[in-house]
């Protein structure tokens, strides 16, 4: 686990991707960009990607464009994962414990690819 500053640096540097990466062997799970891979490795948050992938069967989610937010209560070290169709919340999952260093982080899922906003 890296510091808040290091994780913010990874996010800031993610402006394009040269490849997609499979992070799970589960069929139907999305792939991730270089930036998301760097974020997951730096912040140790592959679990967040697993949560996103696990909801892809949910018919409430739009297949074309999803927004996924990780909202962290740094004092309690807990979080909430929120899945949205654009800005409309359709999924909410509590996470009892996390050491993710940012109060909030957001990724997009577009046509089966998870990417950081800077890579959009």
ABEGO torsion letter per residue (X at the ends): XBBAAAAAAAAAABABBABBBBABABBGBBBBBAAAAAAAAAAGAAAAAAAAAAAAABAABBAABBBBBBBBBAAAGBBBBBBBBEABBABBBBBABBABABABBBBBBBGGBBBBAAAX
